[in-house]
Amino acid sequence: MGKESDDAIPQEYPYFWSKGSSIALPDFLMKYKPSMVQNDGTKPWIWVEGSKQNPDTSESNAAAAISEAAALLKEVSQRVEEIKNDDSIPMRSNKKTGAKSKKEVREKVQADATEKLKDISIRHNYVCGKWLIFAPADKVDLIWSKIATSLVSGALASTCAFLTKVSTSPANETPHYQHVICLYIPDVYDKEAVTDVMKVLLRNHGVNLSGVKSDLYTGVGLDSKHSSGIPSTVWKNTTLLADSEIKDLKDIYFSELNVASTSVAKPDEKKDQPSTTTKKKPVLKKKTQEDDPFASEDEVDAQEAERKQKVQAKRKSGKRSQTSDMDANADESDEPKTKKKKKKSTR
């Protein structure tokens, strides 16, 4: 990678990890989290190097490629402006006359320039580049950690990818800030190798990809707002894989993630669930009117027994009174019968 661009690793940089580092990768990732490291102008990136060696691109080749590409972009920008102001070029195409619209003429110039940039890259052996991944501040630590680990000892280690970096946090609070993660590949024009990396990123990491950008494009400042209007990425997602295949790969990742999270949650759920064997509630003793809060259990039992005896005595006396009332009523009901009998005897 050329030192002329933002893709160069600074010398003696503490935020760079390789297999020769004195600190283990998990400790490095824990110590330097992109959400926690603020860029004060000296630490814009956190880097992790994979097991594969960086492609050998000399500084002179990179500088020559960037110089030639910059001149081309300047020429294209001027041509695009001319097309915009040329009244002889219609806004809409005409099939009868064969006249092309401003849009068609402009896109043809930009497509030709894209091919010329490819030629410049190949001639100067400056073909390395990176997959672009954007991550929100609340998720960047996890996404970055997984990609870095995968590059060193996971699925990405078996691809052509050899280096990755993530942007640190801005010095000032920035709402909705998006971190960018770059995963470097040796040749952006090797479509098969680029697609293999893409599949791993989708299948094993479920990330949202933003295309493949050449280091040459970065070196000349070619972005989506460039006046030339040249596409800022060498590959768009859908030029490598169909939308349906992209969705299928991500769906597999998230379905497996859900299964894993469910299996981990099950033991915890069992702990949280109440026991099926319900304990018997203790039988509370009824209070008497003369309960003593300082009495012993024996005294309380004695009081309870005395209370029960009184209740039984009341019940017995109640039954006796009821019986006497019934007898009295019975005598009263018999009196008329006796009188009737007496009347009959007088006759």
LINJO-V272818 format. One record per backbone hydrogen bond with DSSP energy under -0.5 kcal/mol. CO is the residue of the C=O (numbers start at 1). NH is the residue of the N-H. E is the energy in kcal/mol with one decimal. If there is no record, write none. Layout:
BEGIN
co | nh | e
CO | NH | E
CO | NH | E
END
This chain:
BEGIN
co | nh | e
2 | 5 | -0.9
5 | 8 | -1.1
10 | 13 | -0.7
12 | 14 | -0.6
13 | 16 | -1.1
15 | 47 | -3.1
17 | 49 | -2.6
18 | 21 | -2.1
24 | 28 | -2.4
25 | 29 | -2.8
26 | 30 | -1.7
27 | 31 | -2.3
28 | 32 | -2.6
31 | 33 | -0.7
33 | 36 | -1.7
33 | 37 | -2.2
34 | 169 | -0.6
36 | 38 | -0.6
37 | 169 | -2.7
38 | 40 | -0.8
39 | 171 | -0.5
44 | 168 | -2.1
46 | 166 | -1.9
47 | 17 | -1.6
48 | 164 | -2.3
55 | 57 | -1.1
56 | 58 | -0.5
58 | 62 | -2.0
59 | 63 | -2.6
60 | 64 | -2.4
61 | 65 | -2.3
62 | 66 | -2.6
63 | 67 | -2.3
64 | 68 | -2.1
65 | 69 | -2.4
66 | 70 | -2.4
67 | 71 | -1.6
68 | 72 | -1.7
69 | 73 | -2.5
70 | 74 | -1.9
71 | 75 | -1.8
72 | 76 | -2.5
73 | 77 | -2.6
74 | 78 | -1.8
75 | 79 | -2.0
76 | 80 | -2.6
77 | 81 | -1.7
78 | 82 | -1.9
79 | 83 | -2.2
80 | 84 | -1.8
81 | 85 | -1.6
82 | 86 | -0.9
83 | 86 | -0.6
85 | 87 | -0.8
86 | 89 | -1.2
88 | 90 | -0.7
90 | 102 | -1.5
94 | 98 | -1.9
94 | 99 | -0.7
99 | 94 | -2.6
101 | 105 | -2.4
102 | 106 | -2.7
103 | 107 | -2.5
104 | 108 | -1.7
105 | 109 | -1.8
106 | 110 | -2.1
107 | 111 | -2.4
108 | 112 | -2.2
109 | 113 | -1.9
110 | 114 | -1.9
111 | 115 | -1.7
112 | 116 | -1.8
113 | 117 | -2.3
114 | 118 | -1.8
115 | 119 | -2.1
116 | 120 | -2.3
117 | 121 | -2.3
118 | 122 | -2.3
119 | 123 | -2.5
120 | 124 | -1.8
121 | 126 | -3.2
122 | 125 | -1.1
127 | 188 | -2.8
128 | 215 | -2.5
129 | 185 | -2.4
130 | 213 | -2.6
131 | 183 | -2.0
132 | 210 | -2.8
133 | 181 | -3.6
135 | 179 | -2.9
136 | 139 | -1.6
136 | 140 | -1.6
139 | 143 | -2.2
140 | 144 | -3.0
141 | 145 | -2.1
142 | 146 | -2.1
143 | 147 | -2.2
144 | 148 | -2.7
145 | 149 | -2.2
146 | 150 | -2.4
147 | 151 | -2.1
148 | 152 | -1.5
149 | 153 | -2.9
150 | 154 | -1.9
150 | 157 | -1.4
151 | 51 | -0.6
154 | 157 | -0.9
155 | 158 | -1.2
156 | 159 | -1.6
162 | 50 | -2.5
163 | 184 | -3.2
164 | 48 | -2.6
165 | 182 | -2.5
166 | 46 | -2.1
169 | 39 | -3.3
174 | 177 | -1.2
177 | 137 | -1.0
177 | 179 | -0.5
179 | 135 | -2.7
180 | 167 | -1.9
181 | 133 | -2.2
182 | 165 | -1.9
182 | 184 | -0.6
183 | 131 | -2.6
184 | 162 | -1.7
184 | 163 | -0.7
185 | 129 | -2.2
187 | 190 | -1.5
189 | 191 | -1.4
190 | 194 | -2.5
191 | 195 | -2.3
192 | 196 | -2.0
193 | 197 | -1.8
194 | 198 | -1.9
195 | 199 | -2.4
196 | 200 | -1.6
197 | 201 | -2.3
198 | 202 | -2.0
199 | 203 | -3.2
200 | 204 | -2.7
200 | 205 | -0.5
201 | 205 | -0.6
201 | 207 | -1.4
202 | 206 | -0.8
207 | 209 | -0.7
208 | 134 | -0.9
211 | 132 | -2.3
212 | 234 | -2.7
212 | 235 | -1.2
213 | 130 | -2.3
214 | 218 | -1.7
215 | 219 | -2.6
216 | 220 | -1.8
217 | 222 | -2.8
218 | 221 | -1.1
221 | 223 | -0.9
223 | 226 | -1.7
226 | 229 | -1.4
235 | 212 | -2.2
236 | 239 | -1.2
236 | 240 | -0.6
237 | 240 | -1.5
237 | 241 | -2.3
242 | 246 | -2.3
243 | 247 | -2.4
244 | 248 | -2.2
245 | 249 | -2.2
246 | 250 | -1.8
247 | 251 | -2.4
248 | 252 | -2.0
249 | 253 | -1.6
250 | 254 | -2.4
251 | 255 | -2.3
252 | 256 | -2.1
253 | 257 | -2.0
254 | 258 | -2.1
255 | 259 | -2.0
256 | 260 | -2.4
257 | 261 | -2.3
258 | 262 | -2.1
259 | 263 | -2.3
260 | 264 | -1.7
261 | 265 | -1.6
262 | 266 | -1.4
263 | 267 | -0.6
264 | 268 | -0.6
265 | 269 | -2.2
266 | 270 | -2.0
267 | 271 | -1.5
268 | 272 | -1.8
269 | 273 | -1.6
276 | 278 | -0.9
282 | 284 | -0.6
288 | 291 | -1.4
291 | 293 | -0.6
292 | 295 | -1.8
296 | 300 | -2.0
297 | 301 | -2.4
298 | 302 | -2.4
299 | 303 | -2.4
300 | 304 | -2.3
301 | 305 | -2.5
302 | 306 | -2.5
303 | 307 | -2.2
304 | 308 | -2.2
305 | 309 | -2.2
306 | 310 | -2.0
307 | 311 | -2.1
308 | 312 | -2.5
309 | 313 | -2.4
310 | 314 | -2.3
311 | 315 | -2.3
312 | 316 | -2.3
313 | 317 | -2.5
314 | 318 | -2.2
315 | 319 | -2.0
316 | 320 | -2.2
317 | 321 | -2.1
318 | 322 | -2.1
319 | 323 | -2.2
320 | 324 | -2.3
321 | 325 | -2.1
322 | 326 | -2.1
323 | 327 | -2.2
324 | 328 | -2.2
325 | 329 | -2.5
326 | 330 | -2.3
327 | 331 | -2.3
328 | 332 | -2.2
329 | 333 | -2.2
330 | 334 | -1.4
331 | 335 | -1.2
332 | 336 | -0.6
334 | 338 | -1.6
335 | 339 | -2.0
336 | 340 | -2.2
337 | 341 | -1.8
338 | 342 | -1.8
339 | 343 | -2.0
340 | 344 | -1.9
341 | 345 | -1.6
342 | 346 | -1.3
343 | 347 | -1.1
END
